[in-house]
């Protein structure tokens, strides 16, 4: 049987959708940004005759996507808990237009709620649980569903499950994604507030050794071991990307924690240094000075760091595995080396009070990362945080976003209602960014680089609009 012509689709969504990490992130954010659909690009690279459509950054509506699906045998849609209802409507529209099209869903949400997802609509023929690269490849080969591990599917009106697919250990078995990026995506459409534009992101490994109770991917798809590609496999892909996408100004390693394996990270850094590229990565706030210096000397520009909270009791409760004093030292060391930091914080985690919110805002201002992101604690199904919130009666509802796609607080405490958590995000942003020190820093950056000036002006307008809409 000839392989199925396969369409990988990051579906169109509501206006202003922010394509975040893992493609289907939770919300419209303060500054619109887009991340690469790497989880879809990986299986697409296994199927030479495939096509990847990333609708949100390309500004494609459902009406734009439907005719582009003509001629395909199989459509694979990446979904998430917040986007799932909308993605089901996309699947139903595709099935209505092309009744013979087989449609499968992938992503953390369907890994956790496989049968519930299938039951949502007869338009969904199957869902792939866990790591789905080779699951999708085998479906595309035409194998019967019953013979494909990691699949839940509908047959004769019944919902069935095949055995779990073993965790992928040989990460070098996955082909490079940059050729799919070059073939199907427009790199100039991908941008965010802290990486140089245009940038390119990919994974050098999957899984994370940390046990953070709120973090979705390690608890549902990637696992809590760090499985990595070989150093040469990574460096060779970046060298190839540099040739075929010369406009890229920065490479970002989107591994949950790239610095989990420091000797490997240092070896990759040395290889990147020989290529002369600029790069950034996710890091835990405990990287030693000596490693940071190796990274900096070989092209590292920025760390994305999840500080989460300035209260040690909250960090302990969510099993962050980091101490506030160590994070302070890490931040000082990074700044002394000229490494920029994008810091992320979460409000509303277990143990949060008005006092801890105030402490976290002061902590963030003290650390003074180059940029920051403030999120509301999101209890995603499949995480320990979700189970805890459900057991304790903290869930005010299952919706993580409102009808416009903006994040809302799904957790509410007797001493700290969800409305207060929600509005504390605005307070956090205003107090951090509206300080004279931060304003002068941003203005100086704009004066030094016209490209930065253009971006910051656009982002400034989006940011002010974001704050104004939240205060209504």
N, C-alpha and C positions, 0 to 999 in steps of 0.2 A: 504494500500500500504506500502511495506517495505521501510524504510528510504534508501535514496541513499548513496552508498559508495562514500565518498567525499574526494577529494584530495585538500589540501590547498598548494598553490605553490607560493613561492617567486622565480620568474623566473630567469633562468641564464641570464647573461648580458655580456657586453663587458669585455675584459680582464682588470683586475685591478679595477673592480667596487667596490666602497666603500659602504658597507651596513650600512647606517647611521640610525639615529633616524627615527622611523616609517617604517623601513625596506627599502623603496625605496627612499633613499636620493638622492641629486642632482648630485653627482659628484665623480670622483676619487679625493682623498684628498692627502695632503702632506705626511701623514703616513697612510698606509692602516689599516683599522679597521672595525669591524663588530658589529652591534647591533642586539639584539634579535628581531625576527619577532612577537612581542607581539600582534600586531593587528590581525594577522592570528591565533596565538595560542589561542586567546580568543574564537572565534567561534569553533575552533577545539576541545576545551575542552567541548563544548556543545554537540559534536557528538562523542560518544565513538568509533565508527568504522571508524573514520577519520584517515587521515595521513597528516602530515606537512612535506614538503620538502623545505629546505632553500638552494637553489642551490649555491649562491655565496660563502658563507663561506665553504661549502663542496667541492668547486671546481668542481661543476657539469656543464657539457655542455648540450646543447639541446639534443645531441645524448645520453647522459647519462639519461636524464629525461624522454624521450619518452617511453622507455620500462617500466619505473617505474609507468607510468600512466595507464598501462593495467589493466583492471578489475574495473576501477572506473566509476561511473555514472555521477559524477559532479566534475568539477575542478574550484576552486576559485583562481584567480590570483590577487595579490596586485600590483598596478601600481602607477606611479607618472607622472607628466608632462614631466620630462626629459627622463624617461625610457619607456614612453608609446609606441612610434613607435617600439621599440625592443620587448616589451611585446606582441604587436599585432602579430608579426611574430611567437612568441612562441605559441600563441593561434591558429594561422592558422596551424602550424605544428601539434599540438595536434589534431585539428579537422580533418586534413588530414589523420592522423594515426588512429583515432577513431571517425568516423563520428557521432556515436550516443552519444558521450560525450557532456554533457551540460557544457558550459563555461561561467563563470561570472567574471567580474572585480570589484574590490573594491579599495577604496583609495580616497584621496582628489581630485585628478584630475577628476575622473569620477563622483564625487559628484557635481563638478562645471559644467562639460561638459558632462552630461549624454547622451543626444541624439547625440551629436557630436561624442562621444566615440563609441556608438553603430554603427553609420554610418561608422566608420572607417573600419569595416570588418564584413562580415556575420558570421565569426567564433565566434563572441561575441554574446551570446544569451541574456545576461542581464547584467546590472550593478546595484549595490546596492548603494544607496545614503546615505550619512550621516553615523551614527553609524550602522554598518551592522551585528552585532553579531546575533541577533534574526531574522533578515531578511534572512540571510543565513541558519539558523537553520530551518526556515519554508520552504524555497525552498527545502532543503534536505529531509524534511518530505514528499515531493511530492505534496505540495499544488499548485494549479494553480497560475501562475504568477499574474493574475488579483486580487487574494485574498491576496497577500503579500504586506504589506505597505513598502514604501521606495524603490520601484523597478522601473526601466525603462527597457523595454524589446521589443523584436521584435516578432510580430505575423502576419502571413500572409503578410509579406513584409511591415507592418506598424510598426512605433515606438510608443510605448505607455508608459504612466507613471501611477503608482498608487499613492495614497495620501502619504504625508510625514509620516514617522514613528515618533511617539512621542519620545521626548528625554528620555533616560533611567534615571530614578531618583533613583531607588534602585540598587546601584552599587554592593551590596552584592549578587544580583541575578546572577552575572557573576561568573562562577567557577574559581578556581585557574588555573593558566597557568603552574605552575612548573611541574606538572605531564606530560604535553605535552612536555615540554623541556626535561624531563628525557626520555620519550618514543621515541622521534623523532629527537632530536638534539644532537650534540656533543659539550658540553659546552667549551671544550678546543679550539674550533675553533673561539670563540668570544673573541675579545681583542680590546683594544684601548690604546692610549698613556698615559692616566692618571688614569686608574683604575687598581687595582691589578688583576693579571691573575691566574686562571680563575675567571671571575666575572659573575654575573647574574643580569639582569635588568627586572623590571616589573613596572606596574602602580598601584598606590594606589587610583587614582582618575582621572577624565577627566575634561578638560576645564581649563580656566585660567581667572582670574579676570582682568588681564592687557589688554590693548587695543592696543598693539604694531601693527602698520599698516602693518608691513612686515611679521608677524608671521602666518604661514599657518594653522596649525591644529586648533587653537581656532576659526578661521574665517570660517572654512569649515566643520569640523567634530566634534570636541570636544565641541565647544561653549565657551562663555565668562562668564560662571559661573563655579565654581569649585565644581563638584559633586564627592563625596568621598565614598570610602568603609569604613566600621566601623573599629575602631582600632583593635578589636579582630580578624576580618577577615584578616587583613594585617599581624599582628604578628603571627597568627597561620600558615599562608602560609609560612612565613620565617622560622618558626620552622620546618615545614614539609620539606621545601627545604633543610634545614641544614641536615636533616636525609637522604634524598634520593640522595643528591648531595654534599657529604661531602668535595669534592675537591674544592668547591667554596670558594674563599678567600675574596670576597667583594660583597655586594648587593647594587645595584643602583636603586633608585626610579626615574623613568623617567617621572613622572608627569611634565607638563609644568612648574609649580612652586609649588613644594612640600611645600614651606614655606608660601603659601597663607593663610593657616589656622594654625596659630602658636600653639594655645592650643592643637589641634589635633596632630600636628607634634611632640610636646613635649611628648604627651602621647604615641605615637608610639615609640618615642625614648626610653622612659623608659622601654617599653616592649622589645625592641631590646636589651637594656642593660642587661636585665635578661637572654637573650639568649647568650650573649657574642659574638655577631657577629660584623663585621666591615661593615659600610655602608656609602653611599654617596648619594647626591641628587642634583637636580636642585634647585637653590635658587635665589631670587631677592636680589640685593645689598642693602637691608635695614633691614636685620634681626638684632634685638637688641642683645646686648652682653649677657644678661641673658639667652635668648633662645639658643644662640650659645653654651653657657657653658653647658646647659642641654644636648644638642646634643653631644658635645664633650665627656662629662662624660659618655655617653651611647653608645659610639662606632662610632660616626661620624668621618670620616677621611677627606672628601673632599666635597667642594661645587663646582658645575658647575654654573658659573655666566655669564649672558649676559650683559656685560658692554656696548657693541655696539660702543660707541663713547666717546671721551673725550670732545666734544663740547656740551654745554648745549642746545644751540639752535636746534641742530640736535635731541637731545633726546626729546625735547619738540615737535618738528615737527612730530616725529614718535610715539608720545604719549607713550613714555616709562614709564612715571610715576616714574622717579627716578631722584635725583639730584646728580651732580658730587661730591659735598662735602659730601653727605650722603654715597655715594659709597666708597669714600676715608676712611671715618670713619669705615664703615663695614669691609673693607679690613684690616685696622690696627687691629681691634678687632679680626678678624678671625686669623690673624697671631700671635697675642699675646696669643691666646689659642692653637696654634699649628695646626690649621685647614688649610689644603692645599686648594688651589683654582685653578681650570682650568677656565681661562677667555676667553670669546668669543667676538670678535669684527667684525664689518661689515663696509666695505668701499663702498662708492658710494650711501649712503642714501640721501634723499632730503636735500639740503642745504650744501652738501659736496663741499669743495674747496681744493685747494692745501694746504692752511693754516690749514684747519680743519684736514686734513689727518696728517699733521706734528704734530698738537696738540694731536691727538689721539695716535700717536706713542710715543710721550713723556709721555703721560698719562699712557700708558701701561707699559712703562719702570719704571715709578715712582711707580705704583701699584705693579709691579713685581710678578704677579701670578706664581705659580709653573710651569704651562704650559699655552699655549694659542692657539687659533685657529682664523685665519683671513679669513673671507669669503667676497665675493662680494655681494652687495645687489641683491637679486633675486626676481623679481616681479612675484610671482606665481599667476596664475589665481584664482580668488576668494578672493584675499586680497585687502585691501584698497590701498596698495602700487601699485598694478597692475593697478587699476582703475586710480589712480593719474598719474602714468607714461604714461598711454594711453591718458588721457585727456590733459596732458601737452606736448605730443609729444616727450617724452624722450625715448621711446622704439626704439631700433635700429633693433629689430627683436624679434621673439618669442623664439628663442633657448636659453636655459639657460646653455647648455653644448655644447662643440664642438664634432666632430665626434669621438674623442678618449675618450670622457666622462669627460673631464676636464671643470671645471666651467669657463664661460666667462661672461663678463659684458654685460647684455642685456639693461642696462640703459646707456644713454650718455647725457651729458649736454652741452649746447653751450660753457660754460666756462671750462668744464672738460670732455674731450672725454673718451669714454669707454676704449680705449687703455691705457690711463693714469691711470684709476682706476684699470685696470687689473695688470699693472706692479707695482703699489703701494703696492700690496700684497707682492711681493718679497722683496721690500724695508722694509716693516714692519717686516717680519720674520727675515731678516738678522740683522736688528738693534736690535731686541729684543734678539734673541738667540746667536748672535755672540759677545755679551758683555763679557768681562772677568769674571764679577760677575756671570753671568748665566752659562758660561762654567764651572767654578770651582764648582758651585752648582751641576750641572749635573754629573760631574766627581766624586764628593764626594758621591753622591747617588749611583753611580755605584760601587764604591769601597766598600761601606757598604753592598751591597746585590748583590750576583752573578746573581740572577734571573733578577734583574733590569739591570745589566750590559749586559746580553745577549739581552734583549729587546731593550735597548738604542742603542746598536751597530747596530742592525737590523734597528731600526727606523731612526738612523742617516744616514745610507746608503740610505734609502728611501727618507728621507728629502732632502739630497743633490741632489739626482737624480731628485726630484720634482722641485727644484729650477733651476737646469740646463735645464730641459725640458721647463719650463715656459719662460726662457730667450732667447729661440731660436726664 
